[in-house]
């Protein structure tokens, strides 16, 4: 079947759920426009909203060591969050969860940010054997979202830190202008601990005792009883990636690491090597399409970039990564050759999410600070 591509962005039928209008414009472009109109607060009223939220953080932090919690990876989004939080006069607690895959440049960025912005910082390492066992379980399961254990652990850990510190605000780098477009078919919700646990039960060997996680009960507790709010500050401060890089370079000596999510070697390997070859998914299409809709890139520039092979890893790099991961080249070749498995083949909360969709949407709205 011939691949059809959007006439406005570079999303195509590798997203099985994509639809096009009469002009050939895809649903992602229309959804971007709707979300940008509803979730970007760059105007004067939006800035009043921002001032009110910042003041509320100050009030909540009164008498405490910090006003909010932020995750800090050394990537552009989280680094710009840290810069703006300090610029606005807040005292964040920065938290890094180390899964031993961060690139050296990302680690250097974190240290420079913490030192030059005078931020309190906590660095935590995952249990190496436990974490690798979880990663290996997801590879053996054959599902798309191999990164679910990492993403889940980070979200859970930030909530735990907020509660421990007596804080309500987690300020994060999720944003519209660089991340709005991502097909649901290209992954499954990393917050679903039931799904993660089911895959590990079938393929894992190590105990998950002590692994930072969040059940549905935890989510209800954090959201409705502790009032934890996730605040997407980059939807309130004008966020132009190239300009943000320059600002950070001048302010804290921040260094570029080469592309979206490439601050983690494993994430880079997963997105640039595994996804295209095993699942036929090139996440650059979603990232570039978002930039097109944000006006940061032309469609022609994006198409030219996609002409370049997504793979940035040499055979030597692949073998080095596999050794670190504890996987032989033969095992990896078998994994890559195996037929992908849909996440629905494993137990999850998906049916519950669908059946009580209204309640889930309400919980998400409650947990997201927008006004």
N, C-alpha and C positions, 0 to 999 in steps of 0.2 A: 504494500500500500504506500502510495506516494505521501511524503511528509508535507503537510500544509503549514505555512508560516504566517503569522499575523502581519498585516500591512502597516502597522504602526510600530510594534516592538519586535522582538525576535523570539517570542514564545511560539511553540509549534505543537504538533500533534504527538510529540513524545510525552506530553501531558494528555492522558486518555480522556480527561474531563473537559478539555478546552472546547469552547464554542466560538463561532465567528458571526458577526452581523453582516448585513448586505454589503458593506464596504470592506469586509475582510478584517475588521478590527476585532481582536479577541476579548473575551470576558475579563481577562486580567487587566487590560487597559481601562475598561469601564469601571471595574472594581477599584482600581487605583484612584481614579478621579473621584469616586464617591468617598473613599476613605480619606483622601487628602483634604477634601472639603469638610469632613466631619472631625478629623483627628489632628490636623495641623493648626497650631495656635500662634502663628507668627504676627497676627495683626494686633492692634492696640488693645482690644478686648482680651485677646489671648495673653498679652503681657500682664494685664491686670490679674488674670487667673493665675499666672505664674507667680506674681508677687504674693498673692494670697496663700498659695500652696507653700512657698518658701517660708512665709511668716508662720504658718501652722507648724512647719517642721521645727522652727526655732522655739516656738512655745512648747512643743512636745519634748524638745531636747533640753529644756530649762532644768538646771540642776543635775544634768547627766553629762557624761564625757563626750557624747556625740549626738548629732541631730538625725542621722540617717545611716543606712548601710548601703554600700555599693560593692558590686563585684568588679574586680580589676584583673584583666588578663594581659594588658599591654597592647591589645588591639586598638584600632582607631576609635571604635564606638565607646568602649569603656574608658579609654584614656580621655576622650573629649568630655565624657560625663564627669570624671574626676575634676578636670580643669574648670568646668562650668559650675560645679557645686561649690568649689572653693572660691571662685570668682564672685559668687552670689553670697558669700559670707557664711557658709555653713561648715560644720565640723563633721565630715563623714568618717565612718570606720570602713576602711577598704579591706576586702577579703579576697584572697586568692586561693583556689583549690587546685593543687598541683597533681596532675595525673602522669607526670614525667614525660609529657610530649610537647611541652612549650618550647618554641624556638628560642635560641639564645638572645636574639634581638628583642623578643617579647619580654623576656626576663629582665633585660637591661632597661627596657622602657618602664616596666613596673617600678624598678628601683629608683630610676630618675624622677618619676612622677611623685613617688612617696617622699623622696628626699627634698625635692625642690618646691613641692606644694605643702610640705610639712603636714602630711596626712598620717594618722595612726593606721597601721597596717598589720593584718594577721595573715600569715601564710600557713596553709594546712596541706599536708600530703595525704593522698589516699593510700590504703593498704595495697601495695603493689600486686601481690598474689591474688587478692580478692578482685581487684579491678581488672586485671588481665583475664581472670577466669570469666568475669562478666562479659568482657569484650569478645572473648573466644566463643562464649555461649551464643552471642548474637550473630557471629559469623557462621557458626554451625547451623543456626536456625534458618539462615538464608534470607532473612528479611532485609528491607531497605535501610531502616533507621538504625544502623550499627552504633551511632553516636548517642542513642537514648540513655545509656547508663551515665555518661558524663553530664549531659544536659539535665537529667533528673537530679543527680547528686548536687549540682551547683544550685539549682532552684531550692531544693530542700535545705541545703546548708545555709543559704542566705536567710531563709525564714527562721531557722533555728537561732541564728546569730541575732536577728532582730528581736525575737522574743527574749533571749537571754539578756540583751542590752536594755530591754524595756522600751524599744523603739517601734514605731509603726510604719516607717517609710523605708522601702527598698527602691533606690533610684537605679534604673537600668538603661542600657543603651539601645534597646529595641526602638525602631523608628520607621516612619513611613517612607522617607525619601531615599533610603538605600535598601529597605527590607520588605516593602509592602507586598511584593509578588513572590509567592512560593506555592506551587500546586499542592493540594492536600494529598494527591496520589503519590507524591514523591517522598512520603514518610508517614509515620504515625506518631501520635501524641506521646512525647517523652515523659509527660507527667503521670502516665498510667503505670503505677507501680505493680498492679496486678499482672499486667502484661510482661513487665520486666521479670518479675518473680517467676512467672510461668515458664518463660524461656530458660531462665537459669535452672529451674527445677529439672527440666528435661535434659539440658546439656552441661550444666555446671558441676563442679566438684567441690569448690571451697564453700565454707559457710558465709552467708551474707550478714552475719551478726556484726553490728557496728557500722554497716554501710549506710550513709546518709540517705534517707528515703522519706517519701511523703505519700501516705495512703489517702483515700477519700476522706477518712475521718480527720487526718491531719489537716487537709486542705480546708475543711469546714471549720476546724478549730482556729487555724491561723486567720482565716478570712472573717468569720462572723463573731468569734469570741475574743480574739486578740486585735482585730481590726487592722491587720497588715495590709498596706497599700503598696502596689507596684507603680512607680511613677516614671513614665517615659519622657524624661526631660528633653531629649533631642527632638521631640515634636513641638517644643516650646521655644527653644533657642535656634536661630537660623543655622542649619547644618548643611554646609557645602563641603563634601569630603576633601577636595584638594585644598581648600582654604583652611579647613580644620587641621590638616597635616602641617601646613605652614605655621599656623598659630602654635601648635604643640611643639614643633621643632624649635621655634624661637623661645618658647616659654620654659620647656623642660628638657630639651635635647632629644625629643622623640624621634625615632627612626622608623622608616617604612619597612614592611616585611614582605611586600610584593603582591598583595591582593586580598580580596575578601576572605576572611577566616583562615588565612595562611599563617597566622601566628602560632598555630598548633600543627606540628608535623603530622600527627595522625589524622587530623581533620583535613589537611591538605591532601594526604594520601588517599583518604576515603573519597573526597569530593572530586579530585582530579584524576585518580587512577581507577579505583574500584567502581564507583558509580557509573562512569561512562562505559566501561568494558563489561561489567556484569549485568547492569540494570538498564543500560541504554539511556542514562540520565546525565545531562550536562547542566549542573546547577548554575553555570555561568549565564545560561539563557535567562534564568529568573533574575539574577543579580543585575545583568546588563539591561534587561527590560525595565526594571525599576528605575535605573539611572536614566533611561530614555524618557520615561514618563515624568521624571523629576526635572528634566531639562538639562541634565549634566552631561549628556552624551547624545550623539545622533545615531539613528538606526544604522547608517552606513558605517560609522565607526565601530558599532557593536558587531555587525556582520563581519567586518574585517578582523576583529579580535577573535571571533569564533572560528575563523579559518585556521587559526593556529591550534595545534594539537593541545588538548587540555593537559596532557601528561607533562609534568615537569620533573619526573623522576627517572634516573638512569637505572639500568639493571643492577648496578652496584648499590644505588640508593635503596632499591626494593629489597635486596638481600639484607642490607643493614637494618632496615625497618622490621623485617620479618624476624631477624635474630633478636632484636630488642623485644619484639612481641612474643617470642617463644614459639614460632611457627616455622616449620620447614618449607622450603620452596615447593616441594611436592604436595604438601598439604594445602598450600595456598593455590596451587594450580588446580587441584581438585575442587576447592571452594569456588574459584572463578568459573570453572566449567559447569558446575552444578546449576540446575534450573532454579531461578529465584522463587521464593516462597512468600505468599501474601501474608501480611500480619494477622489476618483473620483466622489463619490456621492455628493460632495459639490463643489461649484464654486471655481475655481483656475486659475492660469496662466499657467497650465501645457501644454495645447495645444499651447499656444503662445511660450513657451520654446521649444517645439518639432518642431513647424513650422519654428522657427528662430533659430534652434540649432547652426548654424555656428556663428551667431551674439552673442549668449549667451556664447559660448566657447571663442570667441574673448574677450568679456567683462571680463570673468574670468581670462584669461591670462593677460589682461591689469591690473587687480586689484591685481594680485599676483606678488610680487617682487621676482624674481628668479635670476636675473643677474644684 
